[in-house]
């Protein structure tokens, strides 16, 4: 099972864990609950990842430690992508924004014409807000997404990460910034270069 497949399959409630695992999780749950009352979800995840990283650092020689640390970093990165540029919309909210049906939004997602990710809860799809410009899809997004259709290795998170990653070769701008500035050809060229 791939690292991120495990993250999706992991129990979402402490009560679903086995006995000893449940006891361990219950012991730090009060601290996380207090943190959640004071901080944003991403900050709580960052705190938790730091604590897990330090705890695992003492067991580096045990099998699976590197994988667990990579999983923790990946979950933090994924949470940052979810929160970036205004967060996300449900399929229904995206449909309202575009003036089409929810089924049409989901069909566009399945065809690779809209960016989104499957949320663990209810197997729903969430759509990054930044791909919309008022009542339409950000101009040029479709062209870049067509480029990615040839790359089976590009999952939802890799595509979203591409648009949000600053590139040194363009003075720290992101492909998203290029699209917003109307430089669709340049954004598409970076997508093509990524696949070479």
C-alpha positions as CSV (number, residue, x, y, z in Angstrom):
1,X,0.0,0.0,0.0
2,X,1.4,3.4,-0.9
3,X,2.1,6.0,1.8
4,X,-0.9,8.2,0.9
5,X,-3.2,5.2,0.4
6,X,-2.4,4.4,4.0
7,X,-3.3,7.9,5.0
8,X,-6.7,7.6,3.4
9,X,-7.4,4.2,4.9
10,X,-6.3,5.1,8.4
11,X,-9.0,5.0,11.0
12,X,-10.5,8.4,11.5
13,X,-11.6,7.9,15.2
14,X,-9.6,6.9,18.2
15,X,-12.4,4.4,19.1
16,X,-11.6,2.5,15.8
17,X,-8.0,1.8,16.9
18,X,-7.0,-1.5,18.6
19,X,-6.6,-1.6,22.4
20,X,-3.0,-0.4,23.0
21,X,-3.1,2.0,20.1
22,X,-6.4,3.4,21.4
23,X,-4.7,4.0,24.8
24,X,-1.7,5.7,23.3
25,X,-3.9,8.0,21.1
26,X,-6.2,8.8,24.1
27,X,-3.2,9.9,26.1
28,X,-2.3,12.8,23.8
29,X,-5.8,13.6,22.6
30,X,-6.5,16.2,25.3
31,X,-3.5,18.2,24.3
32,X,-4.5,18.1,20.7
33,X,-8.0,19.1,21.6
34,X,-6.7,22.1,23.6
35,X,-4.4,23.1,20.6
36,X,-7.4,22.8,18.2
37,X,-9.3,25.2,20.3
38,X,-6.5,27.8,20.1
39,X,-4.9,27.3,16.7
40,X,-5.9,26.8,13.1
41,X,-6.0,23.2,11.8
42,X,-2.8,23.6,9.8
43,X,-0.9,24.9,12.9
44,X,-2.2,21.9,15.0
45,X,-1.0,19.5,12.3
46,X,2.4,21.3,12.2
47,X,2.7,20.9,16.0
48,X,1.7,17.3,15.8
49,X,4.1,16.6,13.0
50,X,7.0,18.2,14.9
51,X,6.2,16.1,18.0
52,X,5.9,12.9,15.9
53,X,9.2,13.7,14.1
54,X,11.1,14.1,17.4
55,X,9.6,11.0,18.9
56,X,10.5,8.9,15.8
57,X,14.0,10.4,15.7
58,X,15.0,8.2,18.6
59,X,13.9,5.1,16.7
60,X,15.5,5.8,13.3
61,X,16.9,2.2,13.1
62,X,13.5,0.6,13.4
63,X,11.8,-0.5,10.1
64,X,9.1,1.9,9.0
65,X,10.5,5.0,10.8
66,X,11.5,6.8,7.6
67,X,8.2,5.9,6.0
68,X,6.2,7.2,9.0
69,X,8.2,10.5,9.0
70,X,7.7,10.9,5.3
71,X,3.9,10.3,5.8
72,X,3.8,13.0,8.5
73,X,5.6,15.5,6.3
74,X,3.3,14.5,3.4
75,X,0.2,15.1,5.5
76,X,1.4,18.5,6.5
77,X,2.2,19.4,2.9
78,X,-1.2,18.2,1.8
79,X,-2.9,20.3,4.5
80,X,-1.1,23.4,3.3
81,X,-2.3,22.7,-0.3
82,X,-5.8,22.4,1.0
83,X,-5.7,25.7,2.8
84,X,-3.8,27.7,0.1
85,X,-5.3,30.6,-1.6
86,X,-8.7,30.6,0.1
87,X,-9.3,26.9,0.7
88,X,-11.7,24.7,-1.2
89,X,-15.3,24.4,-2.3
90,X,-17.7,21.5,-2.2
91,X,-18.9,20.2,-5.6
92,X,-22.3,21.9,-4.9
93,X,-20.6,25.2,-4.2
94,X,-18.4,24.9,-7.3
95,X,-21.5,24.2,-9.4
96,X,-23.3,27.2,-8.0
97,X,-20.2,29.4,-8.8
98,X,-20.0,28.1,-12.4
99,X,-23.8,28.1,-13.0
100,X,-23.8,24.4,-13.8
101,X,-25.0,21.2,-12.1
102,X,-23.1,19.3,-9.4
103,X,-23.0,16.3,-11.8
104,X,-21.4,18.5,-14.5
105,X,-18.7,19.7,-12.0
106,X,-17.9,16.1,-11.0
107,X,-17.8,15.1,-14.7
108,X,-15.3,17.8,-15.4
109,X,-13.2,16.6,-12.4
110,X,-13.3,13.0,-13.7
111,X,-12.3,14.2,-17.2
112,X,-9.3,16.2,-15.7
113,X,-10.8,19.5,-16.6
114,X,-11.1,20.8,-13.0
115,X,-8.7,20.3,-10.1
116,X,-9.9,18.6,-7.0
117,X,-9.2,15.9,-4.4
118,X,-11.2,13.2,-2.8
119,X,-11.9,14.0,0.8
120,X,-11.8,11.2,3.3
121,X,-15.3,12.1,4.7
122,X,-18.1,10.7,2.6
123,X,-15.8,10.2,-0.4
124,X,-16.7,13.7,-1.6
125,X,-14.6,15.9,-3.9
126,X,-13.2,19.3,-2.8
127,X,-12.2,21.9,-5.4
128,X,-9.5,24.5,-4.8
129,X,-11.0,28.0,-4.8
130,X,-8.1,29.5,-6.6
131,X,-9.0,27.7,-9.9
132,X,-12.1,29.9,-10.2
133,X,-12.3,33.5,-11.3
134,X,-15.7,34.8,-10.4
135,X,-18.2,32.6,-12.3
136,X,-15.7,30.8,-14.5
137,X,-12.6,28.6,-14.5
138,X,-9.3,30.5,-14.4
139,X,-8.5,31.1,-18.1
140,X,-5.7,28.8,-19.3
141,X,-6.2,26.2,-16.6
142,X,-7.7,23.8,-19.0
143,X,-4.7,24.0,-21.3
144,X,-2.3,23.1,-18.5
145,X,-4.5,20.3,-17.3
146,X,-4.6,18.8,-20.8
147,X,-0.8,18.6,-20.6
148,X,-1.1,16.6,-17.4
149,X,-3.5,14.0,-18.9
150,X,-0.6,12.3,-20.6
151,X,1.1,11.7,-17.2
152,X,-0.4,8.8,-15.3
153,X,1.9,9.5,-12.3
154,X,0.4,13.0,-11.8
155,X,-2.2,12.5,-9.1
156,X,-4.5,15.3,-7.8
157,X,-1.9,16.5,-5.3
158,X,0.9,16.6,-7.8
159,X,-1.2,18.8,-10.1
160,X,-2.3,21.1,-7.3
161,X,1.3,21.3,-6.0
162,X,2.5,22.2,-9.5
163,X,0.3,25.3,-9.6
164,X,1.3,26.5,-6.1
165,X,5.0,25.8,-6.1
166,X,7.2,28.9,-6.5
167,X,9.8,28.5,-9.3
168,X,13.2,30.1,-9.0
169,X,13.5,30.4,-12.7
170,X,10.6,32.9,-12.7
171,X,11.7,34.9,-9.6
172,X,9.7,32.9,-7.2
173,X,6.4,33.1,-9.1
174,X,4.1,30.1,-9.3
175,X,2.4,28.7,-12.4
176,X,-0.8,29.9,-10.8
177,X,0.6,33.5,-10.9
178,X,1.4,33.1,-14.6
179,X,-2.2,32.1,-15.3
180,X,-3.6,34.9,-13.3
181,X,-1.3,37.3,-15.2
182,X,-2.5,35.9,-18.5
183,X,0.7,34.2,-19.4
184,X,-0.9,30.9,-20.3
185,X,1.8,29.8,-22.8
186,X,4.5,30.1,-20.2
187,X,2.5,28.2,-17.6
188,X,1.8,25.4,-20.2
189,X,5.5,25.4,-21.1
190,X,6.5,24.8,-17.4
191,X,3.9,21.9,-17.3
192,X,5.4,20.4,-20.4
193,X,9.0,20.7,-19.1
194,X,7.9,18.9,-15.9
195,X,6.8,15.9,-17.9
196,X,10.0,15.6,-20.0
